[in-house]
């Protein structure tokens, strides 16, 4: 497979290269479950199961190096970077990072792992360019010392919030030479002041979901110097707000906007049917810790659905003051691509099918899934830029099935014999 050639330098010897090809072929196969045993049954000339497992859990190769190799060979290198998290439901409690935590995949609190991901979205194709396992803070307590040892969590790994993991993925993507035109994320990231401040410092445009109770100033507030101290107390050092300039929750600000501020706008997510909602936008200044440093003025976009019971969504968007409302709406709704990509990665390639429990195994399975996903996306470009992901995956599966029967002709004999016997049994 030509797609794997530039990545072979990430592996030490021939046995690892053989297992690399076998694992990626297994992910691309028609196996409904992408566990190691199930994949071995679908690939040509399979290696021994012990070798397969050793490659994922024990062999000395670095997933971070493979991520860098994948990033450097992407044929499309410019687009929106979608930062998000997704859940991997689990039944047991011993797998690395498992805890009862909220998962958008489940839509509730449940037993799962959480992965933070970075996706480069070109407007036509999505490329998984990074992923990191979120480890709940409890995993670093003394009570979890045994689990950390059993799951082979390196002592150098420390607790990081999801938004810090997302910023790490952003920095690595840019270091690989990918051009990020804007960052998209939901309220789990958009509510965090330091996250938004970092994007400003990196001079990156963004469109971030926020919670309805986040406070902002309408426009830029007027600040006065600190007033005189009262009595013998400490001297005031914080600036004061001018009369009338008080922060509001974004839902309260949206309720104050006149009816003329709202416009009905229609948009389409890919080939899905058109959707419509009412939108209003105004310039605001986020009010979190305003007395230490005033944040830059940005757009607040308010969305109100057309349901019988309207739902409201809110976004902070760092685009120029003269940006048209339609452009703001178009940008925030590019996040639809991440849900489609998760469906491809999980349903078609088994991103969340890994049954191992260790930290190294989880990271290796995820990066190899990204390699397989990248191969399918590159095939779409070479064969037909307009072909769907599902169609190209079906074509690749047919190719691998043909190779399987060509390498093992006895399989075809078994199928023919089974077809002859089946009517007699019925």
NULUM-535603 format. One record per atom (N, C-alpha, C, O): x, y, z; residue in one letter. Coordinates in steps of 0.1 Angstrom, whole numbers, plus 5000, padded with zeros to 4 digits. Layout:
XYZA
...
# end
This chain:
500849885000X
500050005000X
500950125000X
501650155009X
500850214989X
501750324988X
501550424999X
502450495003X
500350435005X
500050525016X
500950505028X
501250595035X
501350375030X
502150345042X
503650365040X
504350365050X
504050375027X
505550385025X
506250495033X
507250465039X
505750625032X
506450725040X
506450705055X
507250765062X
505450615060X
505350595074X
506250485080X
506350465092X
506850415071X
507650295075X
508850335083X
509350255091X
509350455081X
510450505089X
510150515104X
511050525112X
508850515108X
508450515122X
508550385129X
508350375141X
508950285122X
509050145128X
510450085126X
511150125117X
510750005135X
512149955137X
512549845128X
513649855122X
511749745126X
512249625118X
511049565110X
509949605111X
511449465102X
510449405093X
509149355100X
508049365095X
509349285112X
508149235118X
507149335121X
505949315120X
507649455125X
506649565128X
506049615115X
504849655115X
506749615104X
506149665092X
505149565087X
504049605081X
505349435089X
504349335085X
503049355093X
501949355088X
503249375107X
502049395115X
501349525112X
500149535113X
502149625108X
501549755104X
500549735092X
499349775093X
501049665082X
500149645071X
498949555074X
497849585070X
499149455083X
498049365087X
497049445095X
495849425093X
497449535104X
496549605112X
495749705104X
494449715106X
496349775096X
495649875087X
494649805078X
493549845076X
495149695072X
494249615063X
493049565071X
491949555066X
493249525084X
492149475092X
491149585095X
489949555095X
491649705097X
490749825100X
489949855087X
488749895088X
490549825075X
489849855063X
488949745058X
488149755049X
488949625065X
488249515061X
486749525064X
486349625070X
485949425060X
484549425063X
484149365076X
482949335079X
485149345085X
484849295098X
483949395106X
484349515107X
482749355111X
481949455118X
482549495131X
482149605136X
483349415137X
484049445149X
485549445147X
486149355142X
486149565150X
487649575147X
488449545159X
489449615163X
488149435166X
489049385176X
490149305169X
489949275158X
491249275176X
492349215170X
492049075164X
492449045153X
491348995172X
490948865167X
490048865155X
490248795145X
489048955155X
488148975144X
488849025131X
488548975121X
489749115133X
490449165121X
491349065115X
491549055103X
492048975124X
492948875119X
492248775109X
492848725100X
490948755112X
490148665104X
489848715090X
489448635082X
490048845088X
489648905075X
490848945067X
490648985055X
492048935072X
493248985064X
493948865057X
493748755062X
494648895046X
495348795039X
496648755047X
497348845052X
496948625047X
498248575053X
498448635067X
499448705069X
497548615076X
497648685089X
498748635097X
499148515097X
499348725105X
500448695114X
499848625126X
498548635128X
500648565134X
500148505147X
499448615156X
499948725156X
498448565163X
497748665172X
498748725182X
498648845185X
499648645187X
500548695197X
501448805191X
501748905198X
501848795179X
502648895172X
501849025170X
502349135172X
500549005166X
499649115164X
499449195177X
499549315177X
499249125188X
499049185201X
500349255205X
500249365211X
501449185203X
502749245207X
502949375200X
503549475206X
502649385187X
502749505179X
502049625185X
502549735185X
500849595191X
500049705196X
500449745211X
500449855214X
500749645219X
500949665233X
502349675238X
502649735248X
503349605230X
504649595236X
505749645227X
506749705232X
505649635214X
506649675204X
507149815206X
506349905209X
508449845205X
509049975207X
508850075195X
509850105189X
507650115193X
507450225183X
506550335190X
505750305198X
506750455185X
506250575191X
505050625184X
505150675172X
503850625190X
502650675183X
502750825179X
502250865169X
503450905188X
503651045185X
504351065172X
504051155164X
505350985170X
506150995157X
505250965145X
505351025135X
504450855147X
503550825136X
502550935133X
502250965121X
502051005143X
501151115141X
501851225133X
501251275124X
503151245136X
503851355129X
504051305114X
503951395105X
504351185112X
504451135099X
503251145091X
503251185079X
502051115097X
500751125090X
500451275087X
500051305076X
500751365096X
500451505094X
501251555082X
500751635075X
502551515081X
503451565071X
503051515057X
503451585047X
502351405056X
502051355043X
500651375038X
500251335028X
499851455046X
498551485042X
498551565028X
499251655027X
497751525019X
497751595006X
497051725006X
497251814998X
496151745016X
495451875018X
495851925031X
495851865042X
496352055031X
497052105043X
496552245048X
497252315055X
495352275044X
494752405048X
493252385050X
492552325042X
492852445061X
491352435064X
491052475079X
491952515086X
489852445082X
489352475096X
489852365105X
489852245101X
490252395117X
490552295127X
489452275137X
489152375144X
488752165137X
487652135146X
488252065158X
488751945157X
488152125170X
488552055182X
487352015190X
486352085191X
487351885194X
486151825200X
486551715209X
487651675210X
485551655216X
485751535223X
484651435220X
483551465217X
484951305222X
484051195219X
484251085228X
485351065233X
483151015231X
483150905241X
483350765235X
482850735224X
484050685243X
484150545240X
483450465251X
484150445261X
482250425249X
481550345260X
482350225264X
482850145255X
482350195277X
483050075282X
482150005293X
481450075300X
482349875294X
481549805304X
482349785317X
481849795328X
483649765316X
484449745328X
485049875334X
484749985329X
485949855344X
486449975350X
488049975350X
488650065355X
488649875343X
490049865343X
490749925332X
491949955332X
490049955321X
490750015309X
491250155313X
490650225321X
492250205306X
492850325309X
491850445307X
491250455297X
491750535317X
490950655316X
489450625318X
488750725317X
489050505320X
487550485322X
487050545335X
487750535345X
485950605334X
485250665346X
483850695342X
483450695330X
483050715352X
481650765350X
481750915347X
482050995356X
481550955335X
481651095331X
480751125319X
480251035313X
480451255317X
479551295307X
480151265293X
481351295291X
479351205284X
479751175270X
478651225261X
477551185262X
479051305251X
478051345241X
477651225233X
476551225228X
478551125231X
478151005224X
476950935231X
476050885224X
477050925244X
475950865252X
474750955254X
473650915256X
475051085254X
474051185257X
473751195272X
472751245276X
474651135280X
474451135295X
475751095302X
476751075295X
475651095315X
476851045323X
476850895322X
475850825325X
477950835318X
478050685317X
479550645319X
480450725319X
479750515319X
481050455320X
481750455306X
481350395297X
482750535305X
483350555292X
484750615293X
485250665303X
485450605282X
486750685280X
486350805271X
485350805264X
487150915272X
486951035265X
488151065257X
489251075263X
488051085244X
489151125236X
488951275231X
487851305226X
489951355232X
489951485226X
490651475212X
491651425211X
489951535202X
490451515188X
490651645181X
489951745185X
491451645171X
491651765162X
491451715148X
492051615143X
490551785140X
490251745127X
490451865117X
489951975120X
491151835107X
491351945096X
490251925086X
490151825080X
489352025085X
488252025076X
488452115065X
488552235067X
488452065052X
488752145041X
487452205034X
487552285025X
486352165039X
485052195033X
484552085024X
483352085021X
485351985021X
484951865013X
485351745021X
484551645021X
486551735026X
487051625033X
487551655047X
488051775049X
487451565056X
487951585070X
489151485072X
489151375068X
490151535079X
491351455082X
491651455097X
491751565103X
491651335103X
491951335117X
493451355119X
494251275114X
493851465125X
495251505126X
495851495140X
496951525143X
494951455150X
495451435164X
494351385173X
493151415171X
494751315183X
493851265193X
494651245206X
495751195206X
493951275217X
494551255230X
493551195240X
492451235240X
493951105248X
493051045258X
492951135270X
493951165276X
491751175274X
491551255286X
491451155298X
490751055298X
492351195308X
492451115320X
491851195331X
492351295335X
490651145337X
490051225348X
491051235360X
491951155361X
490851345367X
491751375378X
491851265388X
492951245394X
490751185390X
490851075400X
491850975396X
492350905405X
492150965383X
493150865379X
494550895384X
495450805384X
494851015389X
496151055394X
496151055409X
497151095416X
495151005416X
495050995430X
495750865435X
496050775427X
496050855448X
496750735453X
495850615452X
496350505450X
494550635452X
493650515451X
493750445437X
493350335436X
494250515427X
494350465414X
495750415410X
496050385399X
496650415420X
498050375417X
498050235411X
498850215401X
497250145416X
497350005410X
496850005396X
497449945387X
495750085393X
495250085379X
496250155370X
496450115358X
496950255374X
497950325366X
499050225362X
499550225351X
499450145372X
500550045369X
500049945359X
500749905350X
498849885361X
498349785353X
498049835338X
498249755329X
497749955337X
497450015324X
498750075317X
498650135307X
499850065324X
501150115319X
501050265316X
501550305305X
500550345325X
500550485323X
501850535327X
502250525338X
502550605318X
503950655321X
503850755332X
502850835333X
504850765341X
504750855353X
504951005348X
504651095355X
505351025336X
505551155330X
504151215326X
504051345324X
503151135325X
501851185321X
501151245333X
501051175344X
500751365332X
500051435344X
498651475339X
498251475328X
497851515349X
496451555346X
496451685338X
497151785340X
495651675327X
495351795319X
493851805316X
493251705313X
493351925316X
491951945312X
491751925297X
492751915290X
490551905293X
490251875279X
490751995270X
491251975259X
490552115275X
490952235267X
492452245265X
492952295255X
493152205276X
494652205274X
495052095265X
496052115257X
494451985265X
494751875255X
494451925241X
495251905232X
493352005239X
493052055226X
494052155221X
494352155209X
494552235230X
495552335226X
496852265222X
497552305213X
497152155229X
498352075225X
498252025211X
499152025203X
497051975208X
496751915195X
496852025184X
497352005173X
496352145187X
496452265178X
497952295175X
498252325164X
498752305186X
500152345184X
500852245175X
501652275167X
500552115178X
501252005170X
500852015155X
501651995146X
499552045153X
499152055139X
499852165132X
500252155120X
499952285138X
500652395132X
502052375130X
502652415121X
502652305140X
504152265139X
504452175127X
505552175122X
503452095123X
503552005112X
503352075099X
503452015088X
503152205099X
502952285087X
501552295082X
501352345070X
500552255089X
499152265085X
498752415087X
499052475097X
498052465078X
497552605078X
496152605084X
495152555078X
495952655096X
494652665102X
494052795100X
494552905104X
492952795092X
492252925089X
491352975100X
491053095101X
490852885108X
489952915119X
489852795128X
489952675123X
489552815141X
489352705150X
487852695154X
487252805157X
487252585154X
485852555158X
485852465170X
486552365170X
484952495179X
484852405191X
483452435198X
482852545195X
483052345207X
481752365214X
482052445227X
483152485230X
480952445235X
481052525247X
481952475258X
482452545266X
482252345257X
483252285267X
484552355265X
485352365275X
484852415254X
486152485251X
485852635251X
486652715256X
484752675244X
484452815243X
484252895256X
484453015256X
483752825266X
483552885279X
484852925286X
484753005296X
485952865282X
487152885290X
487953005285X
488353015273X
488153095294X
488753225291X
490253205286X
490653265276X
490953115292X
492353095288X
492453035274X
493353065266X
491452945271X
491452885257X
491252995247X
491953005237X
490253085249X
490053195239X
491253285239X
491653335228X
491753315250X
492953415251X
494153355243X
494753435236X
494353225244X
495453165236X
495253175221X
496153205214X
493953155217X
493653175203X
493953315198X
494453335187X
493653415206X
493853555203X
495353575202X
495853635192X
496153515211X
497653535211X
498253475199X
499253525193X
497653355194X
498153295182X
497553355169X
497853315158X
496753465171X
496153535160X
495353445151X
495453445138X
494553365157X
493753265150X
492253315151X
491753345161X
491553305139X
490053325140X
489453205146X
490053095146X
488253225152X
487553115159X
486053135159X
485653255157X
485353025160X
483953025162X
483652925173X
483752805170X
483352965185X
483252875196X
481852885202X
481252995205X
481252765205X
479952765212X
480252805227X
481352785232X
479252865233X
479352915247X
478052875254X
476952855247X
478052875267X
476852855275X
476052975276X
476553095274X
474752965278X
473853075278X
474053165290X
473553285290X
474753125300X
474953205312X
476353275312X
476653335322X
477053255301X
478353335301X
478053485300X
477153525293X
478853565307X
478553705308X
479453785298X
480553755296X
478853885292X
479553975283X
479054115285X
478054145291X
479854215279X
479354345278X
478954375264X
479554325254X
477854445262X
477354485249X
478254595244X
478354705249X
479054555234X
480054655229X
481354645238X
481554545244X
482054755239X
483254765247X
482954855259X
482554965257X
483054805271X
482754885283X
483655005285X
484854995281X
483155105291X
484055225295X
484555205309X
483755175318X
485855215310X
486455195323X
486955325329X
487455405322X
486755335342X
487255455350X
488355405359X
488455295363X
489255505362X
490355465371X
489855425384X
488755455388X
490555345392X
490155305405X
489755425414X
490455525414X
488655415421X
488255525429X
489055535442X
489855445445X
488855635450X
489555655463X
489155545473X
488055495472X
490055515481X
489755415492X
488855465502X
488755585504X
488055375508X
487055415518X
487655405532X
488155295536X
487655505539X
488255495553X
489755465553X
490455515545X
490055375562X
491455335563X
491755195556X
492755135558X
490855155547X
491055025540X
492155035530X
492755135528X
492354915523X
493454915513X
493054995501X
491855015498X
494055055495X
493755135483X
493255055472X
493754945469X
492155105465X
491555035453X
492555035442X
493255135439X
492654915435X
493554905424X
492754865411X
493354875400X
491554815413X
490854765401X
490154885394X
489654975401X
490054885381X
489254985374X
487754975377X
487354865382X
487055075375X
485655085378X
484855095364X
485355145355X
483655035364X
482855045352X
482055175352X
481555225362X
481955235340X
481155355339X
479655315341X
479255205340X
478955415345X
477455395348X
476755335336X
476955395325X
476055235338X
475255175327X
476055055320X
475354985312X
477355045322X
478054945315X
478254825325X
479254815332X
477254735325X
477254625334X
477154495325X
476554485315X
477854385330X
477854265322X
476454195323X
475754205333X
476154125312X
474854055311X
475153905307X
476153885300X
474353815311X
474353685306X
473953695291X
473053775288X
474453605282X
474253625268X
472753595265X
472153655256X
472053505273X
470653485270X
469853605273X
468853635267X
470253685284X
469553815287X
469853915276X
468953995273X
471053925271X
471354015260X
470553985248X
470054075241X
470453855245X
469653815233X
468153855234X
467553895225X
467653845247X
466253885249X
466054035247X
464954075244X
467054115249X
466954255248X
467054305233X
466654415230X
467554215224X
467754265211X
466354285204X
465454205206X
466254395196X
464954415190X
464654315179X
465554245174X
463354305176X
462954205166X
463654225152X
463854135145X
463954355149X
464554385137X
465954335136X
466554325125X
466554295147X
467954245147X
468054095143X
469154045139X
466854035142X
466853885139X
466553865124X
465653935119X
467253775118X
467053735104X
466953585103X
467553515109X
466053545094X
465853405091X
466953365080X
466953425070X
467753265083X
468853225074X
468753075072X
468553005081X
468953035059X
468952895056X
470352855052X
471052925046X
470652735057X
472052675053X
471852525051X
470852465054X
472952465045X
472852325043X
474252265047X
475252315045X
474152145054X
475252075059X
475551965049X
474951855049X
476551985040X
476851885030X
475651865021X
475151955015X
475351735019X
474151695010X
472851675018X
471851635013X
472951715031X
471651705039X
470651805035X
471051905028X
469351785038X
468351885035X
468652025041X
469252025051X
468252125035X
468452265040X
467752275054X
466752215057X
468452365062X
467852395075X
467752545077X
468452615070X
466952585086X
466752735088X
466552765102X
466052675110X
466952885106X
466752935120X
466853085120X
467253145109X
466553145131X
466653295132X
467953325139X
468353255148X
468653425134X
469953465139X
470053615141X
469353695134X
470753645152X
471053785154X
472553795159X
473053705165X
473253905156X
474653915159X
474854055164X
474354155159X
475754065174X
476154195179X
477654185184X
478054075187X
478254305185X
479654305190X
479654305206X
478854385212X
480454225212X
480454215227X
481854195231X
482754175224X
482054225244X
483354195251X
483154095262X
482354125271X
483753975262X
483553885273X
483953945286X
484854015287X
483153915296X
483253985309X
484053905319X
484253955331X
484553785316X
485253705326X
486553775330X
487353815321X
486753805343X
487953865348X
488253995341X
489454025339X
487254075338X
487454195330X
488354295338X
489054385332X
488254285351X
489054385360X
490554365360X
491254445364X
490954245355X
492354225353X
492854265340X
493854335338X
492154225329X
492454265316X
491254255307X
490554155307X
490954355300X
489754355292X
489954275279X
490954295272X
489154175276X
489254095265X
488954165252X
488254275253X
489454125241X
489154185228X
487654175225X
486954085229X
487154275217X
485754275213X
485554165202X
486454165193X
484554085203X
484253985193X
482753985189X
481954065195X
482353895180X
480953885177X
480253785186X
480853675190X
479053815190X
478153725197X
477053685187X
476353775182X
477053565183X
475953515174X
474953435182X
475253345189X
473653475180X
472553415187X
471753335177X
471453395166X
471453215180X
470653125171X
469353085178X
469453045190X
468253095171X
466953055177X
466252965167X
465953005156X
466052835171X
465452735162X
463952765160X
463352845167X
463452705149X
462052725145X
461152615151X
460052595145X
461552545161X
460752435167X
459552495175X
459552615178X
458552415178X
457452465186X
457852525199X
457352625204X
458952465205X
459552525217X
460952565212X
461852485213X
461152685209X
462452735203X
463552715213X
463452735225X
464752665207X
465952645215X
466952755210X
466952795199X
467752805220X
468752905217X
470152855218X
470452775227X
470952895209X
472452865209X
473152995208X
472753085202X
474452995214X
475253115214X
476653085210X
477152975214X
477253175203X
478653155198X
479453285200X
478853395198X
480753275203X
481653385202X
482453365190X
483053255188X
482553465181X
483253455168X
484253565167X
483953685168X
485553525165X
486553625163X
486853655148X
487753605142X
485953735142X
486053775128X
485953925128X
485453985137X
486353995117X
486354135116X
484954195118X
483954135116X
484954325123X
483654395126X
482754395114X
481554395115X
483254405102X
482454425090X
481954285084X
481354285073X
482154175091X
481754045086X
480254035085X
479554085094X
479753985074X
478253975072X
477653865081X
478353765084X
476453875084X
475753785093X
475753645086X
476053545093X
475553635073X
475553505067X
476953435068X
476953315069X
477953505068X
479353445069X
479553395083X
480153285085X
478953465093X
479053415107X
478353275108X
478853185114X
477153275103X
476353155103X
477053035096X
477052925101X
477553065084X
478252965076X
479452905084X
479652785084X
480152985091X
481352945098X
480952855110X
481552745111X
480052895119X
479752815130X
479152675127X
479252585134X
478452675115X
477752545112X
478652455104X
478252345099X
479952485103X
480952395097X
481252275107X
481852185103X
480852295119X
481152185129X
480352055126X
480651955132X
479352065117X
478651945114X
479651835109X
479351715111X
480751875103X
481651775097X
482251675108X
482551565105X
482351725120X
482951635130X
482051515134X
482551405136X
480751545134X
479851425137X
479851325126X
479851205128X
479951375113X
480051275102X
481351205103X
481351085100X
482451275107X
483751205107X
483751095118X
484250985116X
483151125130X
483051025141X
482350905136X
482650795140X
481250925129X
480450815123X
481350725114X
481350605116X
482150785106X
483050715097X
484050635105X
484250515103X
484650705114X
485750645122X
485350535131X
485950435133X
484150545137X
483650445146X
482950335139X
483150215142X
482050365130X
481250265123X
482050185112X
481950065112X
482850265104X
483550205093X
484850145097X
485350045092X
485550215107X
486950175110X
487250135124X
488350095128X
486150135133X
486350085146X
487250165155X
487950105164X
487150295155X
487950385163X
487750345178X
488650345186X
486450315182X
486150285196X
486050135199X
485450105209X
486550055190X
486449905192X
487649845200X
487549725202X
488649925203X
489849865209X
489449805223X
488849865231X
489849675225X
489449605237X
490649595247X
490449535258X
491749645243X
492849645253X
492649745264X
491749825263X
493449735274X
493349815286X
494449915288X
494350005296X
495549905281X
496749985284X
496750115276X
496150135266X
497550205282X
497650345276X
498450335263X
497950395253X
499550265262X
500250245249X
499350185238X
499250235227X
498550085242X
497650015232X
496650105227X
496350105215X
495950185236X
494950275232X
495450385222X
494850405211X
496650445225X
497250545216X
497650485203X
497450555192X
498150365202X
498550305190X
497350265181X
497350285169X
496250215187X
495050185179X
494450305173X
494050305161X
494450415181X
493850535176X
494650595164X
494050645154X
495950605165X
496750665154X
496650575142X
496750625131X
496650445144X
496550355132X
495150365125X
495050355113X
494150395133X
492850425128X
492850545119X
492250555108X
493550655124X
493750775117X
494450755104X
494150815093X
495450665104X
496250625092X
495250565081X
495350595070X
494450465086X
493550405077X
492450505071X
492150495060X
492050595080X
491050695076X
491750785065X
491050825055X
492950825068X
493650905058X
493850845045X
493750905034X
494050715045X
494250635032X
492950645024X
492950675012X
491750625031X
490550625024X
490250765018X
489750785007X
490550875026X
490351005021X
491251035009X
490851104999X
492450985009X
493451014998X
492950934986X
493050984975X
492350814988X
491750744976X
490650814970X
490450814958X
489850884978X
488750964973X
489251074963X
488651094953X
490351134967X
490951244959X
491451184945X
491151234935X
492151064946X
492751014934X
491750944925X
491950954913X
490650884930X
489750814922X
488650914916X
488350914904X
488050984926X
486951074922X
486751174934X
486251124944X
487151304932X
486951394944X
485551404949X
485351434961X
484551364941X
483151374946X
482651254952X
481451244957X
483351144952X
482851014957X
482751024972X
483451094979X
481750954978X
481550954992X
482450864999X
483050774994X
482650895012X
483550805021X
483050665021X
483850575020X
481750645023X
481250505023X
481450435010X
481750315011X
481350494999X
481550434986X
482950384984X
483250274980X
483950474988X
485350444986X
485750334996X
486550244993X
485150335008X
485350225017X
484850085012X
485549985013X
483650095006X
483149965000X
484049914988X
484249794987X
484550004980X
485449964969X
486749904975X
487149794970X
487349964985X
488549914992X
488249774998X
489049684997X
487049755004X
486749625010X
486649524999X
487149405001X
486049554987X
485949454976X
487349414972X
487649304968X
488249514971X
489649484967X
490349384977X
490949294972X
490149414990X
490749325000X
490149195000X
490849095002X
488849184997X
488149054996X
488748974985X
488948854986X
488949044973X
489548974962X
490948924965X
491248814961X
491749004972X
493048954975X
493048834985X
493848744984X
492048834994X
491848725003X
491648594996X
492248494999X
490648594986X
490348474979X
491548434969X
491748314967X
492248534964X
493348504955X
494448444963X
495148354957X
494648484975X
495748424983X
495348294989X
496248204991X
494048274993X
493548154999X
492448104991X
491248114995X
492648034979X
491547984971X
490747884978X
489547854974X
491247814988X
490447714995X
489247785002X
488247715004X
489347915005X
488147985011X
486947975002X
485847955006X
487247994989X
486147994979X
485547854978X
484347844977X
486447754979X
485847614979X
484947594991X
483947524989X
485347635003X
484547625015X
483147685013X
482147625016X
483147805007X
481947885005X
481047804995X
479847794997X
481647754984X
480847674975X
480247554981X
479147514978X
481047484989X
480547354995X
479447395005X
478447325006X
479547505012X
478547545022X
477247585015X
476147545020X
477347645003X
476147684996X
475447554991X
474247554989X
476147454988X
475547324983X
474847254994X
473847184991X
475447265006X
474847185017X
473647265023X
472747195028X
473647395023X
472647475030X
471247435025X
470347425034X
470947425012X
469547395008X
469047265014X
467847245017X
469947165015X
469647035021X
469247045035X
468246975040X
469947135043X
469547155057X
468247225059X
467547205068X
467947315049X
466747395050X
465547305047X
464347345048X
# end
